[in-house]
Amino acid sequence: MNTGNNSGAEGTRPPRRVLVTGASGGIGAAVARAFAALGDRIAVHYSSRVDRAERLVAELPGDGHLVVGADLSDPAAIPPFVEAVVDGLGGVDVLVNNAAVLTPAHPPVTTSYEEWTKAWQDVLAVNLLGAANLTHQVAVRMIEQGGGGRIVNVGSRGAFRGEPQHPAYGASKAGLHALGQSLAVALAPHGIAVTSVAPGFVNTERVSERLAGSAGEAIRAQSPFDRVATPEEIAGAVVYLASAEALWASGTILDLNGASYLRT
């Protein structure tokens, strides 16, 4: 299986079969568009907004794309979901673990224990456990297919910088990064490269309210570029990490935060 890019030339490689979770909007939709522009076939996952997923698929260039829904917080839903993707695409060469939930703010000092435990359960069920369970099932398929594969996790700057208002989210993304590094070692003998990206703020509908007014100005000022990322900038990095040229990047966590947070 060739995971390289088309580089603008039609027919230079067969289309990849790409599963993008949480692809009905935001970063996920941009990732789906970026792969489709290269001639790949996309399984667009959604959790509840089937209308948005269907609109996206209708807009993607090429054909053979697929809309598949699943509740990734339910372990029992994962195997039939992967089966539907494999049946629809004929296999899977690239997995992008993008789906994530962000619960209401839950700082420890002012959050009740009931709200605290619910936030952690809800967030980890999708952002970490859902990604882990899905990766297990997709990796099994990639190994059965032979020829390797690519798994790219969409993490967060918050895994390193901290998320005092949303600690469950920050911890879930730190866990996702660690999962990716563990699996990079475990899956390398099968030709499967596993990487992660760690975006800072991205201009998506999820954070549109936070980017408005003076609060938005403060967020943009975190970067010396005085702005936040576009979904397309994150998608470009994901596409690179899924390429044949990026095999040796396996285990990488790529910071995409406009120098708003520099870790050593």
PyMOL commands that set and color helices and strands:
alter all, ss='L'
color gray80, all
select helices_A, chain A and resi 26-37+50-59+75-89+113-145+158-161+167-190+205-207+213-220+231-241+244-249
alter helices_A, ss='H'
color red, helices_A
select strands_A, chain A and resi 17-20+41-46+66-69+94-97+149-154+192-199+253-256
alter strands_A, ss='S'
color yellow, strands_A
deselect
rebuild
show_as cartoon
